[in-house]
Amino acid sequence: RTFDFTTMYTCLPHETILTNVRKAVCEAKEYSRQRFMENEIHNTDVLDDISTDNLMELVTFIVSNSYVCNNPDEGVLQQDIGIPMGTNSAPAIANLTLYVTEAEYIDSIVRDNQTDIAKLHSFTFRLIDDLRCFDIEPPSCLRYGLEWSETTSPDGSVTFLGSKIQPRANGSFEVSVFDKQKEWKFPVIKYPHFSSNVPEHQAIGIVKGQLYRFRTICNSIKAFKDAVQSLA
């Protein structure tokens, strides 16, 4: 089953962002410190490179200093909720914010002796605003403080991060490439023109990279062949 946050970047409260990112940073530093003490890592830079307070000063500046001007008559407006999607750090900030919410959710159900439910989340995966679960729903919208909706198709298939997962009758899955271009009703320019200023090795690299991607996603020869044919 797959789910999608209907709104995320624009609805994350600043207080939640700053609180959760700090928790995530502290957890990461403590984990690195434990590994260092156990001699699993030998580089202490991850501990001493920047303090948590200094890092949070930078995050606070990014989160609190977003301004927009849609109408000159209204002047410049400051964004007081959410983060701008175009900021380089926005995906990482959003991921860390939701990670803490999810970690606290798992910790709470384990404390309540609901280990069976916790185990069902062992294959749950989220990348920013896209969620994939097996036989369970993600934490509630109330816990996230965000709205999500299920995007599973009526036939049970799902599309997730460029792949289409189709259940088989025997209980296994057929995994193939999801080509979003086929959903569009207009032609798409897939490659740069041969006479363009794009270096030749980069143009070749597009095809090579796609072949690697297809091989990673597909779990059958047929799905791989269908994906390769779409390169034409």
Disulfide bonds with the S-S distance in Angstrom:
none
